[in-house]
Amino acid sequence: MADVNRGKRPLSPHISIYRPQINMVTSIVNRITGVAMSLAAVLIVWWLLAASTSSSYFDFVNGVLTSWFGLLVLFGSLWALWFHLLGGLRHLIMDFGIGYDLKWVDLGGWAIVVASLVLTAASIICLAIF
């Protein structure tokens, strides 16, 4: 049977009512970083395959990955790794029923953002030293 009110129904309220909140943004970014890390894994496998193929091909791939754009992608992948790890730990803690108070939800979201940036910077400094 045809629905006569199909074109007159209101849109879902999330389009016009909800504003972005830190817990919503961190959840979405956590999913995006999971996909981004999969793509970064492809780059690492490409680099390892090039190392096992020939020195000229390895030099080409290594040049791509150590260019300014390649380093930007690799550093972004490092941030994605930290963000996804911290987001996963936050979800694990919340699976135990801890941290559902609105104050702690917001604090945990901001903590993930700040800690991922700090850990990324610390990792880059450690990589530069060693």
C-alpha positions in Angstrom: 0.0 0.0 0.0 1.4 3.4 -0.9 2.2 5.9 1.8 0.4 9.1 1.0 2.4 11.2 3.5 5.8 10.2 2.2 6.7 13.7 0.9 5.3 15.5 3.9 7.2 13.8 6.7 9.7 15.9 8.6 13.4 15.2 8.2 15.3 13.4 11.0 15.8 15.9 13.9 19.6 15.4 13.9 19.9 17.5 10.8 18.5 20.7 12.3 18.5 20.2 16.1 21.8 18.6 17.3 25.0 20.6 17.4 28.4 18.9 17.3 29.6 17.9 20.8 33.0 16.6 21.7 31.9 13.1 22.4 30.1 12.9 19.0 33.1 14.3 17.2 35.6 12.0 18.9 33.5 9.0 18.2 33.3 9.9 14.5 37.0 10.7 14.3 37.8 7.4 16.1 36.1 5.5 13.2 37.8 7.6 10.6 41.2 7.0 12.2 40.6 3.3 12.1 40.1 3.5 8.3 43.1 5.8 7.9 45.4 3.4 9.7 44.4 0.7 7.3 45.5 2.9 4.5 48.8 3.7 6.3 49.4 -0.1 6.7 49.2 -0.3 2.9 52.0 2.3 2.6 54.1 0.4 5.1 53.6 -2.9 3.2 54.5 -1.0 -0.1 57.7 0.2 1.5 58.6 -3.3 2.8 57.8 -4.9 -0.6 60.0 -2.2 -2.3 62.8 -3.1 0.1 62.6 -6.7 -1.0 62.3 -6.0 -4.7 65.3 -3.9 -5.9 67.4 -1.0 -4.6 66.2 1.4 -7.4 62.5 0.7 -6.6 63.2 1.0 -2.9 64.9 4.4 -3.5 61.8 5.5 -5.4 59.3 4.4 -2.7 61.6 5.7 0.1 61.8 9.1 -1.7 58.0 9.2 -1.9 57.5 8.4 1.7 60.2 10.8 2.9 59.0 13.7 0.8 57.1 16.5 2.6 53.8 15.0 1.6 54.9 11.5 2.6 56.1 12.6 6.0 52.8 14.6 6.4 50.9 11.4 5.7 53.1 9.3 8.0 52.9 11.8 10.9 49.1 12.0 10.4 49.0 8.2 10.6 51.0 8.4 13.8 48.5 10.8 15.2 45.7 8.5 14.0 47.3 5.6 15.8 47.5 7.5 19.1 44.0 8.9 18.8 42.5 5.5 17.9 44.3 3.8 20.7 43.2 6.4 23.3 39.6 6.3 21.9 39.6 2.6 22.2 40.8 2.7 25.8 38.1 5.3 26.5 35.4 3.0 25.0 36.8 0.1 27.0 36.5 2.0 30.3 33.0 3.1 29.3 32.1 -0.6 28.7 32.6 -1.1 32.4 30.0 1.6 33.1 32.6 4.2 34.2 32.6 7.8 32.9 29.0 8.3 31.7 28.5 11.5 33.7 28.3 14.4 31.3 31.3 16.1 32.9 33.5 13.1 32.5 32.2 12.5 28.9 33.3 16.0 27.9 36.5 15.8 29.9 37.4 12.4 28.4 36.8 13.7 24.8 39.1 16.6 25.3 41.6 14.5 27.1 41.8 12.2 24.0 42.4 15.1 21.7 45.1 16.7 23.8 46.8 13.5 24.8 46.9 12.3 21.2 48.6 15.5 20.1 51.1 15.4 23.0 51.9 11.7 22.4 52.3 12.4 18.6 54.7 15.2 19.3 56.7 13.1 21.8 56.9 10.3 19.4 58.2 12.5 16.6 60.8 14.0 19.0 61.9 10.5 20.0 62.1 9.4 16.4 64.2 12.5 15.5 66.6 11.8 18.4 67.1 8.1 17.7 
